[in-house]
Amino acid sequence: MKKTILITGAHGFLGASLSDFLKKDQKAFKVYGIARKQCDLTKPGALRPILRRVRPAYIFHFAGGRTEDE
């Protein structure tokens, strides 16, 4: 049975790299990625519908932002 994996920040450097790596073994993993435009993780409860639909066995959280030092 495939392990379902959810990756936040899937279009960033780390998220995309992990997604590409896991997708090489399509027999073992089903990978779902969330991009910034799909879900605002700063809003409470925003992720709940996605979790109910995908029901991931594992979650890798790579979403984040950059700040510039002044």
C-alpha positions in Angstrom: 0.0 0.0 0.0 1.3 3.4 -0.9 2.2 5.9 1.8 0.5 9.2 1.3 2.8 12.2 1.9 1.8 15.9 2.1 4.4 18.6 1.5 3.8 22.2 2.4 5.9 24.7 0.4 6.1 22.1 -2.4 7.2 24.7 -5.0 10.1 26.0 -2.9 13.7 24.6 -3.0 13.4 22.0 -0.3 9.8 21.0 -1.0 10.3 20.6 -4.7 13.5 18.6 -4.2 11.8 16.2 -1.7 8.8 15.9 -4.0 10.9 15.0 -7.0 12.9 12.4 -4.9 9.7 10.7 -3.6 8.0 10.7 -6.9 10.7 8.5 -8.3 9.3 5.6 -6.3 5.7 5.8 -7.4 4.9 2.3 -6.1 5.7 3.3 -2.5 4.5 6.9 -2.3 1.7 9.1 -3.4 2.8 12.7 -3.0 0.6 15.8 -2.6 2.1 19.3 -2.6 0.6 22.5 -1.3 1.7 25.8 -2.8 1.2 29.2 -1.3 -1.7 30.0 -3.7 -3.6 26.8 -2.7 -3.8 27.3 1.0 -2.9 30.2 3.4 -1.3 28.4 6.3 -1.4 31.5 8.5 -5.2 31.2 8.8 -6.4 28.8 11.5 -8.3 25.8 10.0 -7.2 26.5 6.4 -5.4 23.2 6.1 -8.2 21.1 7.7 -10.2 20.4 4.4 -7.0 19.3 2.7 -6.0 17.0 5.5 -9.5 15.4 5.4 -9.3 14.8 1.7 -5.6 13.7 1.4 -5.3 11.9 4.8 -1.5 11.9 4.8 0.6 9.3 6.6 3.4 11.9 6.8 3.6 15.7 6.5 6.7 17.6 5.6 6.4 21.2 6.4 8.6 23.4 4.3 6.4 26.4 3.9 7.9 29.7 5.1 8.9 33.1 4.1 12.0 35.1 3.8 12.7 38.4 5.6 15.4 40.9 4.6 17.7 42.2 7.2 17.7 46.0 7.3 
